Amino acid sequence: MADTDLHFYFDPVCPFAWMTSKWVRTVVAQRDYTVEWRFISLRLLNAHVDYDTHFPPDYEAGHTAGLRLLRVASRVRAEHGQAAVGRFYEACGERIFEQGRDDERPERGTREFVAPILAAAGLPVPLLDALDDESHDLEIRAETDEALALTGKDVGTPILHFRPGTDEGTAFFGPVISRLPDEEQAARLWDHVVGLATFPGFAELKRSLRERPQLPAFGVAGGEVGTQEDWHAGSRRLKK
């Protein structure tokens, strides 16, 4: 038997990974699953890309901030264990996405921004030194490669690996959801997603029409359908 039910690969600055993680935490509480929070870096994943021509302004800064936060997460895991990574990621998501559209906050990936995150997660301040410690990048890159090996390339975050290390194990990108299901919906959605992903011939189900993430950071309370311009405008605010 595997030691954990689910590997969840995340980048802390991805709003869709954050929304999926909130849904997964709801499912975990109902199903008594265990989760191992693992790393996938959008900055390393896009290392070969010219950001100026492929992304809206400031995406590179945002993805770099995500890498810096993952360095801290790497040191958190080494010194305080896997459960502490889950607390750190939850505190990151709360500060980045759930505390309103505050343009006066320090830039993500700085010591000023991360110090309250560590405090909220019950972790010591010296972990801030990992922000600039590139020695953690080897581990982060290895787990990024590990995640992509499970799904193939041309995907993003999050990547989920359910029942790793077993014959029934299956991995997939997403699901990308823009709003948080209630408890009943959460369990039903989980069963549908896993059922689809475990079919050996399944490859992709996708639609491009989507809501803006229903998160305070984007100024969306629920139900609004945003354009790509709306999405990019919200993303630019999050580079702060």
Protein Blocks (a to p, Z undefined) as FASTA:
>chain_A
ZZbfbdcdddfklmklmmmmmmmmmmmmmnopacddddddfklmmmmpcfklmpcehklm
mmmmmmmmmmmmmmmmmmnojklmmmmmmmmmmmmmmnojafkbccehiaklmmmmmmmn
opafklmmmmmmmklmmmmmmmmmmmmmmnoghiacddddehehiakbccdehjddfbdc
dfklmmmmmmmmmmmmmpmkbcbdcdfbdcddddfklopabhpacdfklmmmmmmmmmZZ
